[in-house]
Amino acid sequence: KAVIPPAFLIFAVLGSIFLGFATPTEAAGVGAAGALVLALANGSLSTSIVTDVVRETTRTTAFIFAILIGATAFSLVLRGLGGDELIERTLLGLPLGPTGIIITILLSTFLLGFFLDWIELTLIILPLVAPVVASLGFDPVWFTVLFAVCLQTSFLTPPVGFAIFYLKGVAPPSIDATTIYRGVIPFIGLQLIGLTIIFQWESLVTWLPAQAYGP
């Protein structure tokens, strides 16, 4: 029974996208509405909770927009100075071949994930490397999934790993941060194995989008 409400919420969000009822942006609203219905159904909805959620949502939205404005300004300045072309020429000039260049991009993203949040990496790094990936002839869907899995791995890597802080917040006081850091190592390994599998077998991530939206 405990699994049914989250499963319903997942289906409401992803199902609305795949069935064509909502765009990904609109599906976020579907998820929020679904969470509201579930909270109302189990009797946990109250004015104080709604107030806290609205306050936290406003804070998070302001945070994201501040990053978006900064990232946009950074990108415009970088392009104005020819930095994007320099990065593209540098990456394409590496004597590593197409596969080696992709590995270099993913490795750099993984290392930056130790210190930067996924939002900054998405808004700053992805626009810089996307032209390089396109020039090399790789499927953009495949690379985007690779990039997303790399970002997901950063949730587990200290010192900025969000999942570590969430776990610390709900763990008993006897469990310190060092114990949690050790505990996430196997999961980081699993993420890297998954990344390797996706890297080797492109069709694993391109088949479903091709079926849903066409080649």
Secondary structure, 3 states (H helix, E strand, C coil): CCCHHHHHHHHHHHHHHHCCCCCHHHHHHHHHHHHHHHHHHCCCCCHHHHHHHHHHHHHHHHHHHHHHHHHHHHHHHHHHCCHHHHHHHHHHCCCCHHHHHHHHHHHHHHHHCCCCCHHHHHHHHHHHHHHHHHHHCCCHHHHHHHHHHHHHHHCCCCCCCHHHHHHHHHCCCCCCHHHHHHHHHHHHHHHHHHHHHHHHCCHHHHHHHHHHHCC
